[in-house]
Amino acid sequence: GIEVEGLPQPQAADAFISLESLSRAKGWKDVGPTEEFTFGTKHLTLNGAAILLCTAFGKIYAVRDRCPRGGGSLRDARLEAFLLVCPCHGERYDLRSDRNISDPDLALDPLPIVVEQGQVRVAVG
């Protein structure tokens, strides 16, 4: 099951919860229309949390702005295909798995993201 803060519990065990109702729940924030997301990174602060949005080949990823090795900012990170290159240590993280390509014990902190009706929304708690 999925528990989403801010939504009432369904009445029946097999009740359907729409994607729209999930993405309107507490913590979900609009970050812009899809056409604003071209290849590269975009730094934002949502609900007091710094996040980095990364767009690679039409796919949008959201991660907390925190270097997994030392905790520094990823604001100046660059993309190499699907790899996010940390500006602090030069380490590469695969956005598709969130893992460091040379040290799989290190991982980015991903955030849920959804695209609906041309709008990108990110869940930030």
All heavy atoms as an XYZ file, in Angstrom:
949
protein
N       0.817     -1.177      0.000
C       0.000      0.000      0.000
C       0.865      1.246      0.000
O       2.056      1.202      0.257
N       0.220      2.337     -0.268
C       0.871      3.634     -0.262
C       0.158      4.524      0.745
O      -1.058      4.628      0.728
C       0.809      4.306     -1.653
C       1.546      3.463     -2.685
C       1.374      5.719     -1.597
C       1.406      3.989     -4.097
N       0.924      5.144      1.633
C       0.359      6.104      2.565
C       0.839      7.482      2.167
O       2.034      7.702      1.988
C       0.815      5.802      3.986
C       0.223      4.520      4.529
C       0.630      4.272      5.969
O       0.901      5.245      6.694
O       0.668      3.099      6.355
N      -0.097      8.406      2.004
C       0.235      9.767      1.627
C      -0.352     10.694      2.670
O      -1.566     10.704      2.893
C      -0.313     10.116      0.227
C       0.011     11.555     -0.119
C       0.248      9.173     -0.812
N       0.516     11.456      3.315
C       0.079     12.389      4.333
C      -0.820     13.451      3.705
O      -0.534     13.965      2.635
C       1.301     13.056      4.964
C       0.969     13.918      6.148
C       2.218     14.460      6.804
O       3.186     13.691      6.960
O       2.218     15.645      7.141
N      -1.930     13.757      4.365
C      -2.821     14.793      3.884
C      -3.973     14.288      3.040
O      -4.798     15.064      2.591
N      -4.058     12.974      2.813
C      -5.175     12.402      2.064
C      -5.993     11.503      2.971
O      -5.439     10.776      3.793
C      -4.681     11.537      0.894
C      -4.146     12.248     -0.321
C      -3.735     11.229     -1.372
C      -5.170     13.180     -0.909
N      -7.314     11.525      2.821
C      -8.132     10.604      3.615
C      -7.929      9.166      3.151
O      -7.575      8.914      1.996
C      -9.564     11.069      3.335
C      -9.487     11.784      2.024
C      -8.108     12.374      1.941
N      -8.130      8.225      4.068
C      -8.017      6.809      3.730
C      -9.181      6.399      2.833
O     -10.313      6.840      3.032
C      -8.065      5.945      5.011
C      -6.848      6.094      5.875
C      -5.639      5.420      5.250
O      -5.757      4.561      4.385
N      -4.461      5.841      5.681
N      -8.938      5.563      1.817
C     -10.038      5.058      0.985
C     -10.982      4.211      1.835
O     -10.565      3.576      2.796
C      -9.351      4.206     -0.075
C      -7.891      4.319      0.148
C      -7.650      5.081      1.402
N     -12.257      4.197      1.461
C     -13.257      3.462      2.223
C     -13.199      1.961      1.981
O     -13.395      1.176      2.878
C     -14.669      3.993      1.895
C     -14.851      5.447      2.307
C     -14.627      5.664      3.787
O     -15.109      4.913      4.619
N     -13.870      6.691      4.133
N     -12.941      1.564      0.761
C     -12.903      0.137      0.433
C     -11.459     -0.305      0.234
O     -10.600      0.474     -0.164
C     -13.703     -0.125     -0.846
N     -11.207     -1.574      0.504
C      -9.847     -2.111      0.376
C      -9.324     -2.005     -1.052
O      -8.135     -1.881     -1.267
C      -9.813     -3.560      0.837
N     -10.224     -2.068     -2.023
C      -9.789     -2.004     -3.419
C     -10.061     -0.632     -4.044
O     -10.119     -0.508     -5.256
C     -10.481     -3.102     -4.226
C     -11.993     -2.956     -4.220
O     -12.525     -2.160     -3.423
O     -12.643     -3.651     -5.016
N     -10.210      0.399     -3.231
C     -10.500      1.738     -3.745
C      -9.327      2.256     -4.574
O      -8.172      1.985     -4.274
C     -10.794      2.695     -2.601
N      -9.649      3.005     -5.591
C      -8.648      3.569     -6.488
C      -8.314      4.986     -6.041
O      -9.200      5.780     -5.767
C      -9.203      3.578     -7.918
C      -8.300      4.243     -8.908
C      -7.187      3.591     -9.392
C      -8.557      5.532     -9.347
C      -6.343      4.200    -10.307
C      -7.720      6.151    -10.261
C      -6.613      5.476    -10.742
N      -7.022      5.295     -5.952
C      -6.579      6.647     -5.642
C      -5.915      7.183     -6.894
O      -4.951      6.608     -7.396
C      -5.584      6.666     -4.464
C      -6.232      6.104     -3.220
C      -5.089      8.085     -4.221
C      -5.280      5.965     -2.044
N      -6.441      8.274     -7.418
C      -5.911      8.810     -8.672
C      -4.553      9.461     -8.474
O      -4.227      9.946     -7.391
C      -6.890      9.840     -9.254
O      -6.872     11.002     -8.455
N      -3.763      9.463     -9.549
C      -2.466     10.126     -9.533
C      -2.641     11.598     -9.204
O      -1.860     12.183     -8.457
C      -1.769      9.950    -10.877
C      -0.428     10.655    -11.049
C       0.577     10.137    -10.022
C       0.090     10.451    -12.449
N      -3.696     12.204     -9.733
C      -3.941     13.630     -9.467
C      -4.126     13.896     -7.984
O      -3.565     14.842     -7.442
C      -5.168     14.104    -10.243
C      -5.461     15.579    -10.007
C      -6.652     16.064    -10.810
O      -6.812     15.627    -11.956
O      -7.400     16.880    -10.263
N      -4.871     13.046     -7.279
C      -5.078     13.278     -5.846
C      -3.796     13.073     -5.065
O      -3.531     13.768     -4.087
C      -6.192     12.381     -5.298
O      -5.811     11.025     -5.330
N      -2.950     12.123     -5.503
C      -1.663     11.920     -4.826
C      -0.762     13.134     -4.998
O      -0.121     13.592     -4.061
C      -0.947     10.684     -5.375
C      -1.498      9.333     -4.967
C      -0.761      8.230     -5.710
C      -1.402      9.132     -3.475
N      -0.714     13.678     -6.207
C       0.203     14.786     -6.472
C      -0.321     16.112     -5.951
O       0.405     17.094     -5.942
C       0.517     14.873     -7.965
O      -0.633     15.216     -8.685
N      -1.559     16.162     -5.486
C      -2.108     17.373     -4.871
C      -1.987     17.315     -3.353
O      -2.341     18.242     -2.658
C      -3.574     17.563     -5.249
C      -3.805     17.716     -6.728
C      -3.646     19.150     -7.168
N      -3.883     19.253     -8.587
C      -2.996     19.720     -9.448
N      -1.840     20.133     -9.043
N      -3.270     19.779    -10.723
N      -1.495     16.207     -2.836
C      -1.364     16.036     -1.392
C      -0.306     16.972     -0.828
O       0.497     17.546     -1.547
C      -1.010     14.581     -1.066
N      -0.294     17.081      0.467
C       0.653     17.932      1.184
C       2.089     17.600      0.769
O       2.469     16.446      0.683
C       0.478     17.700      2.680
C       1.388     18.515      3.546
C       1.127     18.200      4.991
C       2.125     18.905      5.881
N       1.974     18.512      7.269
N       2.880     18.638      0.511
C       4.282     18.441      0.185
C       4.598     18.473     -1.295
O       5.752     18.639     -1.668
N       3.612     18.306     -2.167
C       3.864     18.343     -3.611
C       3.863     19.791     -4.074
O       2.970     20.559     -3.734
C       2.806     17.554     -4.370
C       2.973     16.086     -4.264
C       2.435     15.272     -3.311
C       3.730     15.243     -5.132
N       2.814     13.976     -3.533
C       3.605     13.919     -4.641
C       4.496     15.463     -6.263
C       4.226     12.840     -5.256
C       5.110     14.388     -6.880
C       4.971     13.097     -6.376
N       4.867     20.167     -4.850
C       4.996     21.545     -5.325
C       5.197     21.581     -6.834
O       5.954     20.787     -7.383
C       6.191     22.243     -4.659
C       6.085     22.351     -3.160
C       4.972     23.286     -2.775
C       4.867     23.400     -1.268
N       3.689     24.100     -0.851
N       4.524     22.531     -7.492
C       4.749     22.770     -8.913
C       6.123     23.399     -9.086
O       6.495     24.304     -8.331
C       3.708     23.742     -9.470
C       2.346     23.110     -9.651
O       2.285     21.918     -9.996
O       1.342     23.815     -9.447
N       6.883     22.912    -10.070
C       8.195     23.491    -10.338
C       8.304     24.048    -11.755
O       9.352     24.555    -12.128
C       9.339     22.484    -10.054
C       9.411     22.179     -8.573
C       9.201     21.220    -10.865
N       7.226     23.972    -12.523
C       7.213     24.582    -13.847
C       6.692     23.667    -14.926
O       6.536     22.463    -14.723
N       6.432     24.247    -16.083
C       5.967     23.447    -17.221
C       7.112     22.629    -17.820
O       8.280     23.022    -17.738
C       5.457     24.501    -18.211
C       6.153     25.762    -17.843
C       6.450     25.680    -16.373
N       6.770     21.513    -18.417
C       7.777     20.600    -18.957
C       8.693     21.266    -19.974
O       9.878     20.935    -20.039
C       7.132     19.361    -19.600
O       6.173     19.788    -20.566
C       6.459     18.484    -18.562
N       8.171     22.220    -20.756
C       9.021     22.841    -21.778
C      10.164     23.667    -21.191
O      11.121     23.996    -21.884
C       8.205     23.680    -22.770
C       7.418     24.802    -22.155
C       5.979     24.414    -21.829
O       5.624     23.235    -21.891
O       5.209     25.326    -21.488
N      10.110     23.988    -19.894
C      11.210     24.705    -19.241
C      12.385     23.784    -18.898
O      13.450     24.259    -18.517
C      10.732     25.375    -17.950
C       9.868     26.579    -18.170
C       9.477     27.260    -16.877
O       9.974     26.865    -15.790
O       8.660     28.186    -16.949
N      12.174     22.483    -19.019
C      13.193     21.521    -18.615
C      13.904     20.955    -19.832
O      13.441     20.017    -20.465
C      12.577     20.413    -17.749
C      12.090     20.931    -16.430
C      10.814     21.431    -16.295
C      12.942     20.963    -15.339
C      10.376     21.941    -15.084
C      12.520     21.478    -14.123
C      11.225     21.973    -14.002
N      15.034     21.573    -20.144
C      15.886     21.092    -21.225
C      17.115     20.472    -20.574
O      17.281     20.544    -19.349
C      16.290     22.251    -22.160
O      16.967     23.241    -21.384
C      15.062     22.863    -22.822
N      17.979     19.886    -21.354
C      19.148     19.204    -20.808
C      19.919     20.140    -19.874
O      20.236     21.271    -20.220
C      20.070     18.731    -21.932
C      21.183     17.851    -21.448
C      21.006     16.490    -21.359
C      22.397     18.384    -21.061
C      22.015     15.662    -20.902
C      23.422     17.587    -20.599
C      23.229     16.219    -20.519
N      20.167     19.663    -18.647
C      20.918     20.448    -17.674
C      20.330     20.355    -16.283
O      19.507     19.485    -15.988
N      20.762     21.270    -15.416
C      20.325     21.263    -14.024
C      19.647     22.585    -13.675
O      19.881     23.617    -14.315
C      21.508     21.041    -13.059
O      22.426     22.125    -13.196
C      22.201     19.715    -13.331
N      18.807     22.527    -12.648
C      18.091     23.705    -12.163
C      18.027     23.587    -10.643
O      17.551     22.579    -10.120
C      16.685     23.729    -12.779
C      15.858     24.932    -12.421
C      14.519     24.866    -13.159
C      13.667     26.075    -12.882
N      12.393     26.020    -13.611
N      18.511     24.598     -9.942
C      18.526     24.589     -8.476
C      17.314     25.361     -7.952
O      17.025     26.457     -8.428
C      19.816     25.235     -7.967
C      20.008     25.108     -6.506
N      19.549     26.041     -5.618
C      20.592     24.145     -5.775
C      19.855     25.664     -4.387
N      20.488     24.513     -4.466
N      16.591     24.773     -6.980
C      15.411     25.409     -6.386
C      15.384     25.167     -4.885
O      15.995     24.221     -4.383
C      14.120     24.810     -6.962
C      13.820     24.980     -8.433
C      12.602     24.156     -8.799
C      13.581     26.439     -8.764
N      14.635     25.998     -4.186
C      14.345     25.757     -2.781
C      12.835     25.596     -2.654
O      12.074     26.489     -3.052
C      14.837     26.924     -1.894
O      16.243     27.068     -2.078
C      14.548     26.647     -0.431
N      12.397     24.449     -2.147
C      10.973     24.152     -1.969
C      10.728     23.725     -0.527
O      11.435     22.848     -0.025
C      10.534     23.024     -2.904
C      10.683     23.265     -4.403
C      10.344     21.988     -5.164
C       9.786     24.398     -4.859
N       9.745     24.302      0.108
C       9.431     23.973      1.505
C      10.673     24.070      2.382
O      10.864     23.269      3.290
C       8.820     22.575      1.633
C       7.395     22.515      1.133
O       6.816     23.521      0.760
N       6.835     21.329      1.127
N      11.567     25.006      2.076
C      12.785     25.186      2.850
C      13.897     24.204      2.531
O      14.957     24.252      3.133
N      13.664     23.304      1.570
C      14.664     22.301      1.205
C      15.284     22.653     -0.143
O      14.575     22.945     -1.103
C      14.030     20.919      1.127
N      16.611     22.637     -0.209
C      17.317     22.882     -1.471
C      17.289     21.603     -2.296
O      17.606     20.526     -1.794
C      18.745     23.315     -1.197
N      16.871     21.724     -3.547
C      16.817     20.561     -4.439
C      17.472     20.896     -5.768
O      17.624     22.061     -6.128
C      15.385     20.048     -4.664
C      14.557     21.056     -5.440
C      14.712     19.679     -3.368
C      13.288     20.471     -6.004
N      17.848     19.864     -6.471
C      18.422     19.998     -7.796
C      17.566     19.183     -8.752
O      17.324     17.991     -8.521
C      19.861     19.480     -7.802
C      20.684     19.810     -9.031
C      20.961     21.313     -9.119
C      21.994     19.040     -9.010
N      17.075     19.842     -9.792
C      16.339     19.157    -10.842
C      17.297     18.942    -12.001
O      18.011     19.867    -12.410
C      15.143     19.990    -11.293
C      14.080     20.197    -10.220
C      13.134     21.307    -10.612
C      13.320     18.914     -9.985
N      17.331     17.728    -12.497
C      18.242     17.369    -13.587
C      17.428     16.812    -14.737
O      16.600     15.925    -14.532
C      19.240     16.308    -13.119
S      20.159     16.766    -11.650
N      17.674     17.322    -15.927
C      16.986     16.834    -17.119
C      18.019     16.249    -18.066
O      18.967     16.928    -18.464
C      16.219     17.963    -17.817
O      15.383     18.619    -16.872
C      15.373     17.414    -18.955
N      17.836     14.983    -18.380
C      18.743     14.280    -19.285
C      17.924     13.489    -20.283
O      17.177     12.589    -19.900
C      19.666     13.353    -18.500
N      18.035     13.869    -21.545
C      17.379     13.155    -22.642
C      15.871     12.986    -22.414
O      15.319     11.911    -22.589
C      18.071     11.818    -22.901
C      19.534     11.981    -23.164
C      20.465     11.680    -22.189
C      19.977     12.491    -24.377
C      21.823     11.856    -22.412
C      21.336     12.676    -24.613
C      22.257     12.360    -23.635
N      15.218     14.083    -21.991
C      13.775     14.091    -21.827
C      13.263     13.557    -20.505
O      12.079     13.630    -20.228
N      14.103     13.033    -19.665
C      13.710     12.501    -18.358
C      14.134     13.495    -17.281
O      15.259     13.992    -17.296
C      14.368     11.141    -18.140
C      14.086     10.506    -16.825
C      12.739      9.844    -16.805
C      12.616      9.042    -15.512
N      11.360      9.125    -14.899
N      13.225     13.794    -16.336
C      13.509     14.759    -15.280
C      13.689     14.008    -13.959
O      12.886     13.148    -13.610
C      12.374     15.790    -15.147
C      12.116     16.477    -16.493
C      12.701     16.825    -14.063
C      10.847     17.311    -16.529
N      14.733     14.352    -13.248
C      15.054     13.753    -11.957
C      15.125     14.866    -10.913
O      15.540     15.983    -11.229
C      16.407     13.033    -12.000
C      16.500     11.976    -13.066
C      16.894     12.300    -14.355
C      16.185     10.650    -12.778
C      16.979     11.333    -15.344
C      16.269      9.678    -13.763
C      16.663     10.025    -15.046
O      16.743      9.060    -16.019
N      14.760     14.556     -9.679
C      14.873     15.516     -8.580
C      15.650     14.857     -7.447
O      15.361     13.717     -7.064
C      13.489     15.930     -8.092
N      16.641     15.575     -6.919
C      17.442     15.072     -5.802
C      17.643     16.203     -4.796
O      17.606     17.381     -5.152
C      18.820     14.522     -6.253
C      18.653     13.332     -7.183
C      19.667     15.600     -6.904
N      17.849     15.824     -3.560
C      18.192     16.834     -2.552
C      19.578     17.375     -2.863
O      20.456     16.654     -3.321
C      18.155     16.232     -1.154
C      16.747     15.861     -0.741
C      16.640     15.606      0.754
N      15.313     15.116      1.061
C      14.262     15.895      1.294
N      14.396     17.196      1.297
N      13.081     15.371      1.557
N      19.752     18.664     -2.619
C      21.013     19.333     -2.904
C      22.002     19.045     -1.778
O      22.219     19.857     -0.890
C      20.782     20.839     -3.049
C      22.064     21.601     -3.284
O      23.060     20.978     -3.696
O      22.074     22.819     -3.049
N      22.592     17.838     -1.855
C      23.554     17.431     -0.831
C      24.493     16.395     -1.430
O      24.063     15.346     -1.910
C      22.832     16.823      0.373
C      23.756     16.507      1.553
C      23.021     15.745      2.640
N      22.510     14.465      2.171
C      23.239     13.357      2.006
N      24.524     13.357      2.248
N      22.685     12.241      1.590
N      25.780     16.688     -1.386
C      26.793     15.745     -1.859
C      26.800     14.528     -0.931
O      26.924     14.683      0.287
C      28.165     16.423     -1.855
S      29.544     15.282     -2.035
N      26.655     13.319     -1.470
C      26.643     12.122     -0.631
C      27.951     11.876      0.132
O      27.947     11.279      1.197
C      26.386     10.987     -1.617
C      25.671     11.639     -2.748
C      26.298     13.000     -2.852
N      29.066     12.350     -0.394
C      30.343     12.108      0.280
C      30.589     13.099      1.410
O      30.968     12.727      2.501
C      31.510     12.166     -0.693
C      32.829     11.946      0.049
C      33.979     11.393     -0.708
N      33.777     10.340     -1.641
C      33.859      9.026     -1.353
N      34.054      8.625     -0.122
N      33.719      8.141     -2.316
N      30.368     14.388      1.170
C      30.741     15.376      2.182
C      29.638     16.318      2.622
O      29.833     17.121      3.517
N      28.465     16.251      1.984
C      27.344     17.090      2.392
C      27.307     18.462      1.755
O      26.413     19.245      2.040
N      28.267     18.779      0.882
C      28.273     20.080      0.218
C      27.171     20.197     -0.820
O      26.455     19.243     -1.117
N      27.035     21.394     -1.377
C      25.989     21.660     -2.365
C      26.330     21.057     -3.723
O      27.494     21.022     -4.138
C      25.802     23.167     -2.520
O      24.876     23.452     -3.555
N      25.301     20.631     -4.427
C      25.420     20.143     -5.803
C      25.015     21.214     -6.815
O      24.894     20.940     -7.997
C      24.548     18.892     -5.992
C      24.939     17.668     -5.179
C      23.863     16.594     -5.278
C      26.285     17.132     -5.627
N      24.802     22.426     -6.345
C      24.309     23.525     -7.194
C      25.111     23.669     -8.488
O      24.554     23.906     -9.541
C      24.335     24.830     -6.427
C      23.915     26.027     -7.264
C      24.104     27.340     -6.545
N      23.233     27.474     -5.417
C      22.096     28.168     -5.421
N      21.711     28.782     -6.514
N      21.348     28.237     -4.343
N      26.413     23.546     -8.416
C      27.258     23.724     -9.601
C      27.626     22.412    -10.286
O      28.557     22.375    -11.099
C      28.528     24.488     -9.214
C      28.216     25.912     -8.770
O      27.314     26.529     -9.359
O      28.868     26.389     -7.822
N      26.888     21.349     -9.977
C      27.147     20.054    -10.634
C      26.848     20.180    -12.124
O      26.051     21.015    -12.546
C      26.281     18.968    -10.008
N      27.490     19.329    -12.912
C      27.221     19.319    -14.346
C      26.749     17.923    -14.752
O      27.000     16.950    -14.053
C      28.452     19.759    -15.127
C      29.578     18.788    -15.144
C      30.782     19.334    -15.947
N      31.749     18.296    -16.186
C      32.632     17.862    -15.307
N      32.674     18.386    -14.105
N      33.477     16.901    -15.626
N      26.089     17.885    -15.892
C      25.615     16.610    -16.425
C      26.510     16.139    -17.559
O      26.926     16.930    -18.405
C      24.188     16.747    -16.957
C      23.072     16.788    -15.940
C      21.726     16.895    -16.652
C      23.084     15.593    -15.042
N      26.800     14.841    -17.551
C      27.439     14.143    -18.654
C      26.517     12.981    -18.979
O      26.532     11.977    -18.289
C      28.826     13.637    -18.246
C      29.828     14.735    -17.953
C      31.169     14.207    -17.460
O      31.297     12.974    -17.230
O      32.073     15.032    -17.276
N      25.673     13.176    -19.984
C      24.620     12.206    -20.306
C      23.740     12.030    -19.070
O      23.178     13.007    -18.597
C      25.202     10.901    -20.813
N      23.628     10.793    -18.521
C      22.816     10.557    -17.324
C      23.631     10.649    -16.035
O      23.152     10.269    -14.977
C      22.149      9.177    -17.385
C      20.999      9.124    -18.346
C      21.159      8.561    -19.602
C      19.761      9.632    -18.000
C      20.098      8.505    -20.492
C      18.695      9.582    -18.879
C      18.866      9.021    -20.135
N      24.863     11.132    -16.121
C      25.720     11.203    -14.946
C      25.771     12.625    -14.397
O      26.063     13.575    -15.135
C      27.137     10.745    -15.283
C      27.278      9.325    -15.819
C      28.732      9.033    -16.140
C      26.722      8.317    -14.834
N      25.504     12.760    -13.110
C      25.630     14.024    -12.412
C      27.030     14.059    -11.805
O      27.388     13.179    -11.019
C      24.564     14.153    -11.324
C      24.555     15.473    -10.557
C      24.122     16.614    -11.473
C      23.630     15.374     -9.351
N      27.825     15.055    -12.180
C      29.203     15.165    -11.712
C      29.242     16.158    -10.551
O      28.946     17.344    -10.716
C      30.162     15.603    -12.833
C      31.593     15.652    -12.323
C      30.043     14.667    -14.027
N      29.601     15.652     -9.380
C      29.646     16.442     -8.153
C      30.716     17.531     -8.265
O      31.864     17.229     -8.601
C      29.938     15.531     -6.966
S      30.195     16.412     -5.412
N      30.376     18.796     -7.958
C      31.364     19.861     -8.033
C      32.368     19.811     -6.873
O      33.436     20.413     -6.955
C      30.529     21.140     -7.963
C      29.326     20.744     -7.180
C      29.055     19.307     -7.568
N      32.033     19.103     -5.814
C      32.908     19.028     -4.636
C      34.059     18.048     -4.844
O      35.203     18.339     -4.491
C      32.108     18.573     -3.415
S      30.629     19.526     -3.079
N      33.732     16.858     -5.384
C      34.717     15.781     -5.460
C      34.929     15.239     -6.872
O      35.759     14.360     -7.071
C      34.288     14.618     -4.542
C      34.085     15.039     -3.137
N      32.833     15.346     -2.631
C      34.952     15.248     -2.127
C      32.947     15.699     -1.366
N      34.227     15.656     -1.043
N      34.147     15.712     -7.830
C      34.273     15.222     -9.195
C      33.722     13.820     -9.393
O      33.921     13.208    -10.437
N      33.030     13.308     -8.389
C      32.475     11.948     -8.497
C      31.216     11.968     -9.343
O      30.504     12.964     -9.402
C      32.204     11.391     -7.107
C      33.491     11.236     -6.323
C      33.292     10.559     -4.978
O      32.203     10.039     -4.710
O      34.261     10.556     -4.214
N      30.944     10.843     -9.996
C      29.810     10.735    -10.907
C      28.727      9.854    -10.314
O      29.015      8.765     -9.827
C      30.287     10.192    -12.249
C      31.127     11.192    -13.008
C      31.836     10.562    -14.193
N      32.425     11.557    -15.049
C      33.545     12.226    -14.756
N      34.179     11.976    -13.626
N      34.023     13.134    -15.592
N      27.481     10.352    -10.419
C      26.311      9.631     -9.927
C      25.370      9.398    -11.094
O      25.042     10.330    -11.833
C      25.596     10.433     -8.833
C      26.452     10.596     -7.603
C      27.358     11.635     -7.484
C      26.365      9.676     -6.567
C      28.166     11.772     -6.375
C      27.167      9.803     -5.440
C      28.070     10.851     -5.356
O      28.870     10.968     -4.250
N      24.941      8.157    -11.253
C      23.997      7.819    -12.315
C      22.604      8.224    -11.845
O      22.108      7.691    -10.840
C      24.054      6.320    -12.615
C      23.286      5.949    -13.861
O      22.227      6.559    -14.139
O      23.729      5.031    -14.564
N      21.980      9.162    -12.523
C      20.666      9.641    -12.122
C      19.600      8.549    -12.183
O      18.612      8.599    -11.456
C      20.243     10.829    -12.997
C      21.020     12.110    -12.761
C      20.725     13.118    -13.870
C      20.692     12.690    -11.392
N      19.806      7.559    -13.033
C      18.805      6.492    -13.168
C      18.782      5.579    -11.960
O      17.747      4.995    -11.634
C      19.070      5.694    -14.446
C      18.909      6.572    -15.705
C      19.483      5.930    -16.920
N      20.942      5.806    -16.760
C      21.748      5.353    -17.693
N      21.257      4.967    -18.851
N      23.047      5.280    -17.478
N      19.895      5.431    -11.258
C      19.951      4.558    -10.073
C      20.270      5.338     -8.802
O      20.171      4.796     -7.709
C      21.031      3.489    -10.267
O      22.330      4.093    -10.275
N      20.692      6.598     -8.948
C      21.112      7.472     -7.846
C      22.453      7.069     -7.252
O      22.911      7.667     -6.295
C      20.055      7.555     -6.736
C      18.738      8.069     -7.255
O      18.746      9.110     -7.921
O      17.705      7.419     -7.011
N      23.116      6.053     -7.769
C      24.349      5.516     -7.197
C      25.604      6.144     -7.806
O      25.633      6.487     -8.990
C      24.431      3.997     -7.400
C      23.337      3.233     -6.726
C      23.563      3.182     -5.266
N      22.430      2.581     -4.594
C      22.263      2.621     -3.302
N      23.135      3.240     -2.541
N      21.232      2.059     -2.748
N      26.632      6.239     -6.986
C      27.961      6.654     -7.421
C      28.503      5.523     -8.306
O      28.411      4.352     -7.932
C      28.846      6.862     -6.191
C      30.232      7.347     -6.516
O      30.958      6.695     -7.254
N      30.598      8.464     -5.950
N      29.065      5.864     -9.460
C      29.480      4.796    -10.378
C      30.732      4.063     -9.920
O      30.976      2.945    -10.350
C      29.649      5.294    -11.826
C      30.713      6.379    -11.918
C      28.330      5.803    -12.381
C      31.104      6.710    -13.348
N      31.536      4.666     -9.035
C      32.735      3.965     -8.556
C      32.612      3.485     -7.108
O      33.395      2.652     -6.676
C      33.977      4.855     -8.710
O      33.815      6.043     -7.977
N      31.636      3.972     -6.369
C      31.412      3.558     -4.981
C      29.908      3.418     -4.750
O      29.241      4.362     -4.336
C      32.007      4.581     -4.011
C      31.884      4.167     -2.553
O      31.235      3.137     -2.260
O      32.435      4.895     -1.699
N      29.342      2.232     -5.026
C      27.886      2.058     -4.951
C      27.293      2.241     -3.554
O      26.079      2.290     -3.400
C      27.656      0.641     -5.471
C      28.975     -0.009     -5.525
C      30.034      1.041     -5.483
N      28.148      2.379     -2.533
C      27.624      2.662     -1.195
C      27.199      4.125     -1.059
O      26.483      4.472     -0.122
C      28.660      2.332     -0.120
C      28.880      0.836      0.015
O      27.957      0.053     -0.318
O      29.977      0.440      0.437
N      27.640      4.968     -1.979
C      27.248      6.373     -1.978
C      26.089      6.571     -2.951
O      26.126      6.065     -4.072
C      28.411      7.262     -2.400
C      29.594      7.348     -1.448
C      30.709      8.170     -2.077
C      29.166      7.948     -0.121
N      25.075      7.312     -2.514
C      23.913      7.524     -3.375
C      23.318      8.907     -3.146
O      23.368      9.450     -2.039
C      22.858      6.463     -3.104
N      22.769      9.455     -4.221
C      22.006     10.689     -4.133
C      20.730     10.434     -3.348
O      20.310      9.288     -3.184
C      21.654     11.181     -5.536
C      22.826     11.533     -6.453
C      22.335     11.712     -7.883
C      23.529     12.776     -5.954
N      20.092     11.504     -2.890
C      18.827     11.403     -2.151
C      17.702     11.858     -3.089
O      17.408     13.051     -3.186
C      18.901     12.281     -0.905
C      17.717     12.110      0.023
O      16.850     11.255     -0.252
O      17.659     12.850      1.023
N      17.077     10.901     -3.811
C      16.064     11.273     -4.809
C      14.751     11.706     -4.165
O      14.435     11.323     -3.031
C      15.871      9.984     -5.604
C      16.153      8.901     -4.619
C      17.255      9.448     -3.732
N      13.995     12.495     -4.912
C      12.668     12.940     -4.494
C      11.647     12.477     -5.529
O      11.956     12.440     -6.722
C      12.631     14.460     -4.388
C      13.532     15.070     -3.315
C      13.646     16.571     -3.503
C      13.000     14.737     -1.932
N      10.435     12.156     -5.077
C       9.381     11.771     -6.032
C       9.054     12.934     -6.962
O       9.024     14.096     -6.543
C       8.180     11.441     -5.137
C       8.762     11.187     -3.786
C       9.982     12.047     -3.692
N       8.818     12.596     -8.216
C       8.507     13.604     -9.228
C       7.417     13.049    -10.131
O       7.357     11.828    -10.373
C       9.780     13.984    -10.018
C       9.551     15.213    -10.872
C      10.300     12.831    -10.817
C      10.842     15.818    -11.408
N       6.529     13.913    -10.583
C       5.466     13.489    -11.489
C       5.234     14.609    -12.502
O       5.408     15.788    -12.190
C       4.154     13.145    -10.725
C       3.543     14.372    -10.076
C       3.143     12.465    -11.615
N       4.899     14.206    -13.719
C       4.524     15.160    -14.751
C       3.069     14.886    -15.080
O       2.699     13.762    -15.422
C       5.398     14.998    -16.020
C       4.929     15.948    -17.110
C       6.863     15.221    -15.690
N       2.240     15.922    -14.917
C       0.820     15.765    -15.243
C       0.319     17.041    -15.903
O       0.621     18.136    -15.448
C      -0.010     15.409    -14.011
C      -0.013     16.433    -12.917
C      -0.863     16.042    -11.723
O      -1.461     14.968    -11.728
O      -0.915     16.855    -10.790
N      -0.390     16.863    -16.981
C      -0.958     17.966    -17.749
C       0.084     19.043    -18.050
O      -0.173     20.236    -17.934
C      -2.160     18.549    -17.007
C      -3.262     17.541    -16.816
C      -4.426     18.075    -15.998
O      -4.388     19.185    -15.487
N      -5.459     17.278    -15.891
N       1.298     18.600    -18.408
C       2.338     19.516    -18.810
C       3.063     20.222    -17.670
O       3.924     21.054    -17.912
N       2.714     19.903    -16.424
C       3.357     20.513    -15.263
C       4.213     19.499    -14.524
O       3.816     18.336    -14.370
C       2.305     21.070    -14.290
C       1.612     22.306    -14.768
C       2.555     23.498    -14.833
O       3.350     23.758    -13.945
N       2.467     24.243    -15.937
N       5.375     19.932    -14.059
C       6.269     19.080    -13.278
C       6.013     19.400    -11.810
O       5.982     20.556    -11.405
C       7.739     19.352    -13.650
C       8.667     18.472    -12.822
C       7.963     19.137    -15.143
N       5.831     18.332    -11.012
C       5.591     18.487     -9.575
C       6.579     17.589     -8.827
O       6.864     16.487     -9.257
C       4.153     18.091     -9.216
C       3.116     18.982     -9.892
C       1.692     18.502     -9.679
N       1.296     18.476     -8.287
C       0.910     19.544     -7.582
N       0.886     20.720     -8.132
N       0.542     19.422     -6.318
N       7.078     18.103     -7.699
C       8.040     17.383     -6.870
C       7.489     17.308     -5.458
O       6.923     18.264     -4.943
C       9.415     18.097     -6.858
C      10.391     17.394     -5.946
C       9.978     18.200     -8.270
N       7.668     16.139     -4.818
C       7.244     15.968     -3.420
C       8.419     16.270     -2.519
O       9.459     15.636     -2.603
C       6.747     14.553     -3.182
N       8.237     17.279     -1.678
C       9.268     17.666     -0.723
C       8.626     17.723      0.646
O       7.663     18.438      0.852
C       9.877     19.039     -1.070
C      11.013     19.376     -0.109
C      10.366     19.069     -2.495
N       9.166     16.935      1.587
C       8.592     16.910      2.930
C       9.275     17.852      3.861
O      10.186     18.541      3.572
